[in-house]
Amino acid sequence: MAIHNSLRCLRIVLGMAAAMLLAQGASATDISGSGSTFVYPVMLRWAGGYHGSTSVKVNYQAIGSGNGIRQVKAGQVALGASDKPLPPEELKTADLMQFPLVVGGVVPVVNLAGIAPGQLKFTGELLADIYLGKITNWNDAAIAALNPDLTLPNLHITAMHRVEASGTTFNFANYLSKVSEEWKTKVGEGTMVNWPVGSGGSGNDGMARYVNYVTGSIGYVELAYALDHQMTYPLLRNKSGAFVGPTPESFEAASASAEWASPDFYQVLTGAPGEASWPITATTFALVPRTPRNPAQTAEALRFFKWSLEQGKSDARALNYVPLPDSLVQRIEDYWAGASR
């Protein structure tokens, strides 16, 4: 079933506490979670597989990273999922654990007739200038100079952005802050920013539909949505000066530089070094109570994550995400055990 059809009729599943992670014979507990739309396609797949193996239902609402963070902090859900990692101080205050789930990519997408995916070339500076409102037409000299072999239309650029607190927005704006001093100074980064220009859409799926509807528009979505909606995306110049496409291989190349050195795995992968690296690579993080109000639900969440990280690698690959390496999965499971002591 296509992702955008699944998004209308299905929801997911999550929860589980480290103290009960390896307990034998623990009773199944249906759980709820909310947050990232970026990770929703693979969460949907994982939830179905986990339900088939355990009969546990995972009810995950893809309502944006910011709302997921808010709800897990308030104890309204067993877990949250965010593409913006929380710093250690915030995690400590909220009494939350944080760990990565998968690596993916934020992809600029455009609605231009006659241009196929990968034909157009962009730089980060060019993207920043479009979203700053400095470049307003598709045949602008700056775009034409990067694309001398393309016939670009005399057409207004409609810049689309997310309207809710979004981890996809965080990674996109974080990347623009790294490549454009003007963007960093005037706009900055965050799950929500004060966009200089453009119109808004809700969720990755909403953004994809909006861009496909408006001729001449540009937006940004996770790769699975770009592929599912058959959208046009550019090659993007990376930190090494190479133009690369958004693929699991270029996401994996970017993630190779990750150190995961923080006690709570804090890491932002945008602007990663390496000739093969996609510049707007991102990670989705799970947020789970460290001292749970409902230990049974938190325990079930961690069981779900254990199954997903160990058994769900092929599902992640099938949807063009990069599953975590076994060595990192083991570190995450050790982290759960340490958090319970």
VODRENGU-971356 format. One line per field, with one value per residue (C-alpha): residue number from 1; residue in one letter; chain; x, y, z. Coordinates in pm, 1 decimal. Layout:
% residues N
n <- [NUM/...]
res <- [a/...]
chain <- [A/...]
u <- [X/...]
v <- [Y/...]
w <- [Z/...]
***
This chain:
% residues 341
n <- [1/2/3/4/5/6/7/8/9/10/11/12/13/14/15/16/17/18/19/20/21/22/23/24/25/26/27/28/29/30/31/32/33/34/35/36/37/38/39/40/41/42/43/44/45/46/47/48/49/50/51/52/53/54/55/56/57/58/59/60/61/62/63/64/65/66/67/68/69/70/71/72/73/74/75/76/77/78/79/80/81/82/83/84/85/86/87/88/89/90/91/92/93/94/95/96/97/98/99/100/101/102/103/104/105/106/107/108/109/110/111/112/113/114/115/116/117/118/119/120/121/122/123/124/125/126/127/128/129/130/131/132/133/134/135/136/137/138/139/140/141/142/143/144/145/146/147/148/149/150/151/152/153/154/155/156/157/158/159/160/161/162/163/164/165/166/167/168/169/170/171/172/173/174/175/176/177/178/179/180/181/182/183/184/185/186/187/188/189/190/191/192/193/194/195/196/197/198/199/200/201/202/203/204/205/206/207/208/209/210/211/212/213/214/215/216/217/218/219/220/221/222/223/224/225/226/227/228/229/230/231/232/233/234/235/236/237/238/239/240/241/242/243/244/245/246/247/248/249/250/251/252/253/254/255/256/257/258/259/260/261/262/263/264/265/266/267/268/269/270/271/272/273/274/275/276/277/278/279/280/281/282/283/284/285/286/287/288/289/290/291/292/293/294/295/296/297/298/299/300/301/302/303/304/305/306/307/308/309/310/311/312/313/314/315/316/317/318/319/320/321/322/323/324/325/326/327/328/329/330/331/332/333/334/335/336/337/338/339/340/341]
res <- [m/a/i/h/n/s/l/r/c/l/r/i/v/l/g/m/a/a/a/m/l/l/a/q/g/a/s/a/t/d/i/s/g/s/g/s/t/f/v/y/p/v/m/l/r/w/a/g/g/y/h/g/s/t/s/v/k/v/n/y/q/a/i/g/s/g/n/g/i/r/q/v/k/a/g/q/v/a/l/g/a/s/d/k/p/l/p/p/e/e/l/k/t/a/d/l/m/q/f/p/l/v/v/g/g/v/v/p/v/v/n/l/a/g/i/a/p/g/q/l/k/f/t/g/e/l/l/a/d/i/y/l/g/k/i/t/n/w/n/d/a/a/i/a/a/l/n/p/d/l/t/l/p/n/l/h/i/t/a/m/h/r/v/e/a/s/g/t/t/f/n/f/a/n/y/l/s/k/v/s/e/e/w/k/t/k/v/g/e/g/t/m/v/n/w/p/v/g/s/g/g/s/g/n/d/g/m/a/r/y/v/n/y/v/t/g/s/i/g/y/v/e/l/a/y/a/l/d/h/q/m/t/y/p/l/l/r/n/k/s/g/a/f/v/g/p/t/p/e/s/f/e/a/a/s/a/s/a/e/w/a/s/p/d/f/y/q/v/l/t/g/a/p/g/e/a/s/w/p/i/t/a/t/t/f/a/l/v/p/r/t/p/r/n/p/a/q/t/a/e/a/l/r/f/f/k/w/s/l/e/q/g/k/s/d/a/r/a/l/n/y/v/p/l/p/d/s/l/v/q/r/i/e/d/y/w/a/g/a/s/r]
chain <- [A/A/A/A/A/A/A/A/A/A/A/A/A/A/A/A/A/A/A/A/A/A/A/A/A/A/A/A/A/A/A/A/A/A/A/A/A/A/A/A/A/A/A/A/A/A/A/A/A/A/A/A/A/A/A/A/A/A/A/A/A/A/A/A/A/A/A/A/A/A/A/A/A/A/A/A/A/A/A/A/A/A/A/A/A/A/A/A/A/A/A/A/A/A/A/A/A/A/A/A/A/A/A/A/A/A/A/A/A/A/A/A/A/A/A/A/A/A/A/A/A/A/A/A/A/A/A/A/A/A/A/A/A/A/A/A/A/A/A/A/A/A/A/A/A/A/A/A/A/A/A/A/A/A/A/A/A/A/A/A/A/A/A/A/A/A/A/A/A/A/A/A/A/A/A/A/A/A/A/A/A/A/A/A/A/A/A/A/A/A/A/A/A/A/A/A/A/A/A/A/A/A/A/A/A/A/A/A/A/A/A/A/A/A/A/A/A/A/A/A/A/A/A/A/A/A/A/A/A/A/A/A/A/A/A/A/A/A/A/A/A/A/A/A/A/A/A/A/A/A/A/A/A/A/A/A/A/A/A/A/A/A/A/A/A/A/A/A/A/A/A/A/A/A/A/A/A/A/A/A/A/A/A/A/A/A/A/A/A/A/A/A/A/A/A/A/A/A/A/A/A/A/A/A/A/A/A/A/A/A/A/A/A/A/A/A/A/A/A/A/A/A/A/A/A/A/A/A/A/A/A/A/A/A/A/A/A/A/A/A/A]
u <- [0.0/133.0/259.1/13.7/-279.4/-139.8/-114.6/-492.4/-593.1/-323.7/-136.6/163.6/290.6/555.1/669.9/887.8/1103.2/1463.6/1401.1/1150.3/1323.4/1443.6/1174.1/1030.2/656.9/571.4/215.1/166.0/68.4/-63.9/113.1/87.3/338.8/358.4/592.7/803.9/636.0/985.7/1007.1/639.8/671.6/917.2/742.8/426.2/610.0/774.3/445.1/284.0/571.2/580.5/205.1/236.4/506.0/361.7/-4.6/91.2/-67.4/140.3/-64.1/172.3/39.2/259.0/190.4/537.0/845.8/754.1/419.0/578.2/830.3/552.6/331.8/602.8/718.6/360.5/322.7/42.6/215.5/457.7/711.1/791.9/992.8/1186.9/1424.7/1565.7/1781.3/1730.9/2042.2/2146.9/2023.8/1672.9/1662.6/1768.8/1501.4/1233.7/1368.2/1385.3/1605.9/1704.1/1847.1/1858.9/1625.8/1721.1/1908.1/1737.1/1754.4/1573.0/1525.7/1441.4/1159.2/1030.4/733.1/879.7/744.8/995.5/1269.3/1340.6/1471.4/1844.5/1863.7/1857.9/2159.2/2144.1/2386.0/2300.3/2364.4/2114.7/1851.5/1907.6/1869.9/1541.7/1401.2/1533.2/1332.0/1641.6/1585.1/1224.4/1218.0/1323.0/1522.8/1727.6/2090.6/2217.0/2007.1/2088.0/2461.4/2445.7/2225.1/2351.3/2207.4/1851.8/1586.9/1444.3/1098.8/1020.3/811.5/773.1/916.8/667.4/864.8/679.8/759.8/613.5/366.1/398.4/699.0/892.8/1216.3/1238.9/1233.5/1498.8/1741.7/1666.1/1711.8/2017.0/2177.2/2097.0/2253.2/2574.3/2603.4/2462.6/2574.1/2281.0/2034.0/2204.6/2186.8/1838.6/1647.8/1852.1/1736.1/1465.7/1160.0/979.7/1141.5/1020.0/1015.5/1094.3/879.4/650.5/342.8/293.9/191.1/149.1/357.5/586.3/287.4/108.4/420.3/456.3/94.8/119.3/430.6/278.4/-29.5/145.3/339.3/672.1/687.7/977.0/963.2/1149.0/1047.1/1197.9/1310.9/1041.0/772.6/955.3/968.9/614.7/473.5/700.5/856.1/1146.9/1450.1/1790.0/2147.7/2295.1/2654.5/2805.6/3084.9/3347.4/3216.2/3061.1/2703.4/2526.9/2176.5/1960.4/2007.7/2054.1/2418.5/2472.4/2289.9/2509.0/2821.3/2717.6/2640.9/2988.5/3123.4/2891.1/3058.1/2745.8/2972.4/2708.2/2568.2/2226.9/2349.2/2311.0/2420.7/2324.8/2437.6/2375.1/2676.0/2872.5/3215.0/3285.3/3265.5/2968.3/2771.2/2420.5/2430.4/2092.4/2117.4/1911.6/1844.0/1517.8/1546.1/1314.7/1224.0/1119.6/1065.1/1367.7/1152.8/821.4/479.7/362.3/652.6/462.1/407.8/765.4/888.3/675.4/809.0/1165.7/1073.6/925.3/1240.6/1460.8/1259.6/1266.9/1639.7/1733.6/1463.1/1346.4/1663.3/1525.6/1207.9/1418.5/1623.6/1311.4/1186.0/1524.3/1628.3/1962.7/1931.5/2170.3/2481.4/2485.9/2757.1/2539.3/2232.5/2431.6/2533.5/2166.9/2062.2/2344.6/2217.2/1869.9/2016.2/2227.2/1927.6/1738.4/2007.3]
v <- [0.0/343.8/550.2/834.8/588.6/421.6/759.1/800.6/467.0/329.7/429.3/286.9/156.2/211.7/182.1/-11.8/23.5/-95.3/-265.7/-501.3/-525.5/-885.9/-1005.4/-1340.4/-1391.5/-1023.5/-953.3/-763.9/-397.5/-190.1/145.1/489.0/739.8/1053.0/1284.9/1275.1/1244.3/1196.0/843.7/748.6/520.0/284.8/310.4/197.5/-101.9/-186.2/-164.4/-410.0/-655.9/-624.7/-676.6/-988.0/-1124.0/-1022.5/-916.0/-583.8/-278.2/34.6/352.1/616.7/956.1/1137.0/1493.4/1647.6/1629.4/1931.1/1786.2/1449.1/1613.6/1803.2/1497.9/1265.3/1533.6/1567.3/1191.7/1180.1/907.3/627.1/766.6/1047.4/1053.7/1360.3/1443.5/1718.1/1568.9/1717.9/1842.5/1660.8/1940.2/1929.4/1550.4/1565.8/1821.1/1615.6/1284.6/1130.5/879.1/953.9/722.3/706.8/489.2/533.0/768.6/933.7/1248.3/1578.9/1638.0/1963.5/1894.8/2109.0/2123.1/2206.3/2048.5/1864.8/1833.6/1483.8/1388.0/1452.5/1685.1/2009.4/2118.5/2325.0/2453.7/2521.6/2890.5/2892.2/2721.5/2979.1/3266.7/3121.0/3089.6/3435.7/3574.5/3694.1/3459.3/3468.0/3327.6/2991.8/3149.0/3360.6/3391.2/3212.8/2901.3/2916.0/2932.4/2601.4/2444.0/2558.2/2250.5/2307.0/2540.6/2701.2/2863.1/3227.5/3126.1/3258.8/3041.9/2957.8/2850.0/2597.9/2526.9/2339.8/2523.2/2307.2/2235.7/1996.1/1801.9/1805.9/2185.9/2176.0/1982.5/2192.9/2521.9/2387.7/2305.0/2648.9/2806.1/2614.9/2726.4/3082.0/3338.4/3558.0/3277.6/3204.8/3570.3/3656.8/3329.4/3065.6/2715.1/2539.7/2319.5/2643.3/2954.2/3292.4/3221.2/3531.5/3410.2/3129.1/2928.6/2647.7/2283.4/2032.5/1714.9/1557.4/1414.4/1749.6/1925.0/1672.3/1714.0/2092.6/2106.2/1865.7/2088.4/2425.0/2469.6/2641.7/2552.3/2420.6/2241.1/1985.3/1632.4/1302.8/1088.1/820.5/1085.6/1229.7/886.1/788.0/1110.2/1083.2/1423.4/1599.6/1653.6/1809.1/1705.6/1908.2/2023.5/1885.8/2003.8/1842.7/2027.2/1719.4/1717.6/1414.2/1274.2/1170.8/795.5/552.1/530.0/907.2/909.7/626.4/809.6/1113.0/900.8/746.8/1065.0/1039.0/983.2/940.3/1061.6/1221.6/1006.3/1049.3/1010.8/1380.3/1417.3/1638.3/1501.8/1800.1/1926.6/1607.8/1567.8/1318.2/1331.1/1091.0/1248.9/1391.9/1740.1/1725.2/1382.4/1347.1/1104.8/1028.8/987.0/805.3/974.5/747.5/823.3/742.7/705.3/595.2/672.1/348.0/97.9/-166.9/67.3/192.8/-167.1/-259.0/41.6/-72.4/-425.7/-277.0/-75.2/-378.8/-575.8/-287.7/-215.0/-583.0/-735.1/-431.9/-349.0/-483.4/-276.7/37.1/-38.9/-111.7/241.5/407.1/469.6/356.3/109.8/149.9/-72.0/-361.5/-195.7/113.4/-100.1/-277.0/60.8/164.7/-153.1/-105.2/251.4/119.1/-118.8/159.1/391.3/135.9/122.3]
w <- [0.0/-89.3/202.9/148.6/154.9/466.6/638.0/610.2/759.1/983.3/1296.8/1479.6/1805.0/2070.9/2440.0/2695.6/3018.2/3052.5/3385.4/3218.5/2879.8/2913.1/3151.2/3045.4/3028.3/3070.5/2962.9/2636.7/2674.3/2384.6/2369.2/2212.3/2083.2/1871.7/1686.5/1371.5/1032.2/883.5/1029.3/990.0/685.1/856.0/1192.8/1017.8/872.2/1205.5/1390.9/1151.8/1187.0/1564.8/1591.1/1377.4/1607.4/1945.4/1899.7/2064.2/1902.5/1857.3/1812.5/1674.2/1565.9/1313.3/1433.1/1404.5/1622.8/1832.7/1933.0/2003.3/2236.2/2412.8/2459.4/2591.3/2834.9/2959.0/3000.1/2743.6/2539.2/2616.9/2373.6/2136.8/1815.4/1704.6/1421.8/1645.0/1921.4/2264.9/2446.7/2767.3/2996.0/2848.3/2872.0/3236.0/3321.4/3143.3/3283.9/2935.5/2758.1/2396.9/2133.2/1749.7/1542.1/1174.2/943.7/647.3/440.3/400.5/28.8/-152.7/-400.4/-686.8/-921.9/-1263.6/-1579.8/-1798.5/-1537.0/-1406.9/-1061.5/-1042.0/-1345.2/-1150.4/-942.8/-623.5/-364.6/-2.4/-55.9/-342.1/-127.2/147.2/-98.4/-228.0/123.7/213.2/-77.7/-264.5/-561.2/-677.0/-1032.0/-1175.2/-1461.2/-1219.4/-1327.8/-1015.2/-1089.3/-1461.7/-1392.0/-1203.9/-1472.5/-1816.3/-1989.8/-1866.9/-2004.6/-1693.6/-1709.7/-1648.8/-1349.6/-995.9/-718.7/-444.4/-137.4/82.0/446.3/741.5/964.3/1277.0/1499.9/1278.2/1305.4/926.5/946.9/1219.9/999.8/690.9/878.2/1063.6/728.4/584.1/894.2/824.1/461.0/477.2/732.2/632.0/702.5/1035.2/1137.5/1011.1/1055.9/1237.8/1321.8/1520.8/1480.4/1389.6/1239.1/1118.1/744.7/536.6/245.5/143.2/231.7/480.2/481.6/762.1/785.1/527.4/341.8/344.4/216.9/-65.8/-172.6/-154.6/-375.3/-627.5/-644.0/-696.6/-1021.0/-963.9/-596.9/-387.9/-55.0/155.5/259.0/370.6/75.6/116.5/59.3/-243.3/-402.3/-308.3/-455.0/-763.2/-701.6/-870.6/-649.2/-728.5/-685.5/-400.6/-360.5/-42.1/186.0/-39.5/-346.7/-510.0/-639.8/-494.2/-498.9/-202.4/-164.3/124.2/17.6/46.5/382.5/506.3/386.7/592.9/899.7/884.9/1043.0/1344.9/1679.5/1898.1/2177.9/2399.0/2681.0/2516.1/2154.1/2065.4/1701.2/1405.8/1068.1/838.1/644.8/707.6/545.0/268.7/-109.0/-118.8/170.3/130.2/290.5/470.1/629.7/947.6/1231.8/1407.8/1785.0/2024.4/2352.9/2638.7/3009.9/3222.9/3534.4/3380.8/3523.0/3366.1/3376.7/3179.3/2883.5/2886.8/2901.3/2601.0/2412.0/2461.2/2353.9/2038.7/1975.0/2039.3/1782.0/1533.1/1562.9/1541.3/1319.1/1120.8/925.9/596.9/641.4/685.4/374.7/168.8/246.1/170.3/529.8/671.0/961.4/1251.6/1257.6/1503.5/1712.5/1767.8/1842.9/2114.0/2261.4/2267.5/2447.1/2699.5/2747.3/2833.2/3086.7/3241.5/3264.5/3473.5/3741.6]
***
